[in-house]
Each structure stands twice: as structure tokens, then as C-alpha cells.
Amino acid sequence: MATAPSPFRTVAGNLCLGSAPDSWGVWFPEDEHQVPCTRFLDELAQAGYTWLELGPYGYLPTDSAVLAEELAVRGLHVSGGTAFGGLHRPETWDEMLAHVRKVAELTSAAGARHLVLIPPMYRDEKTGDFTEPPELTAEQWAGFGRNADRLGKLLLDEYDIRLVLHPHADSHIQTQPEIERLLNESDSRYTNLCLDTGHVAYGGGDNLDLVRRFGERVGYVHIKQMDPAVLAQVAAENLSFGEAVKRGVCVSPPEGVPDPADVVDALSRLDAELFVIVEQDLYPCAPEVPLPIAVRTREHLAGCGLTGTRRPDDNR
């Protein structure tokens, strides 16, 4: 990825819009509150999107031939895969790697070249109970960047896939100092950032500052907005992310922070081609809720210059 910024683009032609199962209330491979994957794919296409992220492994078909057929009949393409992995837990490395390999194989077979790695949350997604301490020890931090690079090199060498780490609420990569520490202690050849605008805001960070100072490390983007009023409740009541989502912390543009127009403006100045994937956490939600939100969001982002630009066949 080139590091020098290009002149400002009045149309964000270096950015390619897509969406994800998350925007349809999908957090798990299987769950009674989630719509079937065929409904998600049908409505994604109906809403005017061409690109999608795979979401939790097992929600969409894991047989690459079946997945390819489901996508082809709807004119859809894959931007990247999604996996959860605890890089601070050396005792679970083998188990984590086995999972990531499955995701990488499916992602590669689908023609995509990015794997979004989400650190596990230290609070249970459904109950909000703490499952581990919210702060990493010095020993855990010491190996975090090194383990990210180890995984990133493996993915690049064996699958030609780029690793992008995803900051997440209630995880050990949440605040801006934590994001910056990860970037400063990892190698840009192997580890880069999935800039999730909503989770950065949730953690009190500054998306525009990150793009300005670490633009060459932004390899992929999730675009979402958070409701400042609910964020204030999170701080005042020590809410878990799951509870915050139930209270409607994730909102459609332009109702929350950050302003997507400002984010698109900043990203359009980077000399890089980037997927920008809509994620509006809706779990759990009624089946009829996601489609109209997806349409309104796509239309708003198109007004900011962000569209489903056709990508090269290798979509790197």
C-alpha cells in the first residue's frame, strides 16, 4: 500500500461500499433470533449492495461451491472474511489458528483477500458478565503485536490474504491508546487496521485523527455510527456492549457519531483502495427491521460519494 496521500477526490473512487450480516442482526453462526442466510442474501441484493463480508463462520455456507452458487445467482461478491481470535492467549493459539484457517480457506475460495480478526470480548455477549479482566497484563501486551504478525505472515504466505485487526467494544483493543499500541508494536507488512468507525467512537477515540496519522495502516473499513446519548449511558452505568446494542447504540447515518461524510472525506484522501463495509449492530431485531435501514444507509452514503464501485478481479 502506498503511503503518500493523493490529491483530494471529489468522488471517493478509491472506496468500495459493501455490507455484512451484522447489519441484519447476525452475530452468531446459528441463533433463533437471526434471519436465515438466504433471506439476508436476498435482501442485501434487494437493498442495492454488491459486496458483502462473510460474517460469523457457519452462518453462510462453508462449502465454497455452495457459497459461490448462492452469491452468483444474486450477483454478489465477497470483500473479506471474519474471524474471532485471542492473540493474548498463547494457550489457545492452536485452536484459534484452526478456526482462522477455515475462514481463510473459504475467504480465498470466494476470491477475497482480507481477513478481519476481531479480538474476543471480555464480557459475555448475551449476559454482560465479565469473562476475563478488562486490562491486559504487561506479559500479554508484550506478545500481542508479535502474535498478530505471526498470524498475518502465515495468512499472507499460505493464502495471499491480508490480516486486518478490528477494534471492538468490551475487548482489549478498544481505546485509541490500545489501537495505537497495537499498530506501533506490529509490522505493517503483516498486520494492519480494520478501522471500525463506530467501535472507535465507542472507545472514545478519534477516527479522523487515526486516518490522518495512521492512514497507511488502514487496510479495510467498517462504517457505523453510535448514538451519543447511549454512549453516555454506557459510561454512567458501566453497560456491556450487548446491553448498549439493545438500547440502540448503533444508529443509521446521519444520526450518530462520527459523521460519515467526514470519514469518507478523510478516507478519500488516502492513496489506497479500500472496502468500506456497513455494519449496524442490530442483534436482536425483528426480521422486517434491517432491509429499510440498509436501503436508507446506502442512499445516505452514496450522497457522501461512497458507492459500490466495481473492483478489479483480485479486489486487493
C-alpha positions in Angstrom: 0.0 0.0 0.0 1.4 3.4 -0.9 1.8 5.9 1.9 1.8 9.3 0.2 -1.7 10.9 0.2 -3.2 11.6 -3.2 -4.9 14.9 -4.0 -8.5 15.2 -2.7 -11.0 13.3 -4.7 -14.4 14.9 -5.1 -15.8 11.4 -5.6 -14.5 8.7 -3.3 -13.5 6.5 -6.2 -10.9 4.7 -4.1 -13.6 3.4 -1.8 -16.0 0.5 -2.4 -19.2 0.1 -0.4 -20.5 -3.2 0.9 -22.4 -4.6 3.9 -22.4 -7.5 6.3 -24.6 -10.0 8.1 -24.2 -7.8 11.2 -26.4 -5.2 9.6 -29.1 -7.9 9.5 -28.8 -8.6 13.2 -26.5 -11.6 12.8 -23.9 -12.2 15.5 -23.7 -16.0 15.6 -23.4 -18.9 13.2 -26.8 -20.1 14.4 -29.3 -18.3 16.6 -33.1 -18.3 16.9 -33.2 -14.5 16.7 -31.5 -14.3 13.3 -32.9 -14.4 9.8 -31.9 -17.3 7.6 -28.9 -16.7 5.4 -30.9 -16.9 2.2 -33.1 -14.0 3.4 -30.0 -12.0 4.3 -28.5 -12.5 0.8 -31.8 -11.8 -0.9 -32.4 -8.6 1.0 -28.7 -7.5 0.6 -29.1 -7.6 -3.2 -32.6 -6.0 -3.0 -31.1 -3.1 -1.0 -28.6 -2.4 -3.8 -25.4 -3.8 -2.4 -23.0 -5.9 -4.5 -20.2 -6.6 -1.9 -20.5 -8.4 1.4 -18.4 -9.6 4.2 -18.8 -13.3 5.2 -19.8 -12.7 8.9 -19.6 -15.4 11.6 -18.2 -18.6 10.1 -21.0 -21.0 9.6 -23.8 -18.5 9.1 -23.3 -18.5 5.3 -22.5 -21.8 3.6 -19.0 -23.1 4.4 -18.9 -25.3 1.2 -17.2 -23.0 -1.2 -19.1 -24.3 -4.2 -22.4 -23.8 -2.5 -21.4 -20.3 -1.4 -20.3 -19.4 -4.9 -23.7 -20.5 -6.3 -25.7 -18.6 -3.7 -23.6 -15.5 -4.5 -23.7 -15.9 -8.3 -27.4 -16.1 -8.6 -27.7 -12.8 -6.8 -24.8 -11.0 -8.4 -22.9 -10.7 -5.1 -19.2 -10.7 -4.3 -17.1 -11.2 -1.1 -14.9 -8.4 0.3 -13.4 -10.4 3.1 -13.8 -13.0 5.8 -14.4 -12.6 9.6 -12.9 -14.4 12.5 -12.5 -14.0 16.2 -9.2 -14.7 17.8 -7.5 -14.1 21.1 -3.9 -13.1 20.3 -3.2 -12.5 24.0 -3.9 -16.2 24.9 -0.9 -18.4 23.9 -2.6 -21.4 25.4 -5.4 -21.2 22.8 -3.2 -20.4 19.7 -3.7 -23.8 18.1 -7.5 -23.7 18.5 -7.6 -20.1 17.2 -5.4 -20.9 14.2 -7.5 -23.9 13.2 -10.6 -21.6 13.1 -8.8 -18.9 11.3 -7.6 -21.3 8.7 -11.1 -22.4 7.9 -12.2 -18.8 7.5 -9.1 -18.1 5.3 -9.8 -21.1 3.1 -13.4 -20.0 2.5 -12.4 -16.4 2.0 -9.7 -17.2 -0.5 -12.0 -19.6 -2.4 -14.5 -16.7 -2.6 -11.9 -14.5 -4.3 -11.4 -12.2 -1.4 -8.1 -11.0 0.1 -8.9 -9.7 3.5 -9.5 -11.4 6.9 -11.0 -9.2 9.6 -9.8 -10.5 13.0 -11.9 -9.4 16.0 -10.5 -9.8 19.5 -12.7 -11.7 21.9 -14.8 -9.6 24.2 -14.1 -9.8 28.0 -17.8 -9.6 28.7 -20.4 -12.2 27.6 -22.3 -11.0 24.5 -25.7 -12.1 26.0 -25.4 -11.7 29.7 -22.8 -8.9 30.1 -20.9 -10.9 32.7 -17.1 -10.4 32.8 -15.3 -13.5 31.5 -11.8 -12.1 32.0 -10.1 -8.9 33.2 -10.6 -5.8 31.0 -6.9 -4.9 31.1 -4.1 -7.0 29.6 -1.1 -7.7 31.7 2.3 -6.5 30.7 3.2 -10.0 29.7 0.1 -10.3 27.5 0.8 -7.0 25.8 4.4 -8.0 25.2 3.3 -10.8 22.8 0.3 -9.2 21.2 1.9 -7.4 18.2 4.3 -10.3 17.7 1.4 -12.8 17.6 -0.5 -10.6 15.2 2.5 -10.5 12.9 2.9 -14.3 13.2 -0.7 -14.8 12.1 -0.5 -12.1 9.4 2.6 -13.6 7.8 1.0 -17.1 7.8 -2.1 -15.8 6.1 -0.1 -13.8 3.5 2.3 -16.7 2.8 -0.2 -19.5 2.7 -3.5 -17.9 1.5 -2.4 -14.5 -0.1 -4.8 -12.8 2.5 -4.1 -9.6 4.4 -4.8 -9.5 8.1 -6.7 -6.5 9.4 -7.3 -6.2 13.2 -10.7 -4.9 14.3 -11.0 -2.7 17.4 -14.1 -3.8 19.3 -16.1 -2.6 22.3 -15.5 -4.7 25.5 -12.3 -6.0 24.0 -8.6 -5.3 24.8 -8.3 -3.4 21.5 -10.9 -0.7 22.2 -9.5 2.6 23.1 -7.3 4.8 20.9 -4.2 4.2 23.0 -4.7 0.5 22.7 -5.2 0.7 18.9 -2.1 2.9 18.6 -0.1 0.5 20.7 -1.1 -2.4 18.5 0.0 -0.6 15.4 3.2 0.6 16.9 4.2 -2.9 18.1 3.3 -4.7 14.8 4.7 -4.8 11.3 2.8 -3.2 8.5 3.8 -6.0 6.2 1.7 -8.4 8.2 -0.7 -6.5 10.4 -3.0 -3.6 9.6 -6.1 -2.0 10.8 -9.8 -2.6 10.1 -11.0 0.9 11.1 -14.4 0.4 12.6 -15.7 3.9 13.0 -18.4 3.0 15.5 -16.2 1.0 17.8 -13.5 3.6 17.7 -16.1 6.2 18.8 -17.5 3.7 21.4 -14.0 3.5 22.9 -13.6 7.3 23.0 -11.2 7.5 20.0 -10.9 9.9 17.1 -11.4 8.3 13.7 -10.2 11.3 11.7 -7.0 11.5 13.8 -6.4 7.8 13.2 -6.8 8.2 9.5 -4.6 11.3 9.4 -1.7 9.7 11.4 -2.1 6.0 10.6 -3.6 6.2 7.1 -1.0 3.9 5.6 -2.1 1.2 8.2 -5.8 1.4 7.3 -6.4 -1.7 5.2 -10.2 -2.1 5.5 -13.1 -0.2 7.0 -16.3 -0.9 8.8 -18.5 2.2 8.8 -21.1 2.7 11.6 -22.4 5.4 13.9 -23.1 5.4 17.6 -25.7 7.4 19.5 -24.0 9.8 21.9 -26.9 9.6 24.4 -26.5 5.8 24.7 -22.7 6.2 24.9 -23.3 8.4 27.9 -25.4 5.7 29.5 -22.6 3.2 28.8 -20.2 5.3 30.7 -22.6 6.2 33.5 -23.9 2.7 34.1 -21.0 0.5 33.0 -23.1 -1.2 30.4 -21.9 -4.1 28.4 -21.8 -3.8 24.6 -24.7 -6.3 24.3 -26.9 -4.1 26.5 -25.8 -1.0 24.7 -26.9 -2.5 21.4 -30.3 -3.5 22.9 -30.7 0.2 23.9 -30.0 1.3 20.3 -26.4 2.5 20.5 -25.9 1.7 16.8 -27.8 4.2 14.6 -28.3 5.0 10.9 -26.5 7.9 9.4 -26.5 10.8 9.9 -28.0 10.3 13.4 -24.8 9.4 15.3 -21.1 9.8 15.6 -18.8 10.0 13.7 -20.3 11.9 10.8 -19.9 9.5 7.8 -19.3 12.4 5.4 -16.2 13.4 7.4 -14.9 9.8 7.4 -15.5 9.4 3.7 -13.7 12.7 3.1 -10.7 11.6 5.1 -10.5 8.1 3.5 -10.8 9.6 0.0 -7.5 11.4 0.6 -5.6 8.1 1.1 -3.7 6.7 -1.8 -5.3 3.2 -1.3 -8.2 1.2 -2.5 -10.4 0.3 0.5 -13.5 -1.7 1.1 -15.9 0.2 3.3 -18.4 -2.2 4.9 -21.6 -1.0 6.5 -22.1 -2.5 10.0 -25.1 -1.5 12.1 -25.2 -3.9 15.1 -28.9 -4.8 15.4 -28.9 -8.1 17.4 -31.5 -9.0 18.2 -34.1 -7.4 15.9 -37.3 -8.3 14.2 -36.9 -9.8 10.7 -38.5 -6.8 9.0 -36.2 -4.2 10.5 -32.9 -4.5 8.6 -33.9 -4.0 4.9 -35.3 -0.5 5.1 -32.4 0.6 7.2 -29.9 -0.9 4.7 -31.6 1.0 1.9 -31.5 4.3 3.7 -27.9 3.8 4.8 -26.8 3.0 1.2 -28.6 6.1 -0.1 -27.1 8.3 2.5 -23.6 7.1 2.0 -24.0 7.4 -1.8 -24.7 11.1 -1.1 -21.3 11.2 0.6 -19.7 9.9 -2.5 -19.4 6.3 -1.3 -20.8 3.7 -3.7 -20.3 0.1 -4.7 -17.5 0.8 -7.1 -16.6 -2.1 -9.3 -13.4 -3.6 -8.1 -10.6 -5.5 -10.0 -11.0 -9.2 -10.1 -8.4 -9.7 -7.3 -10.1 -6.9 -5.2 -7.0 -6.4 -3.1 
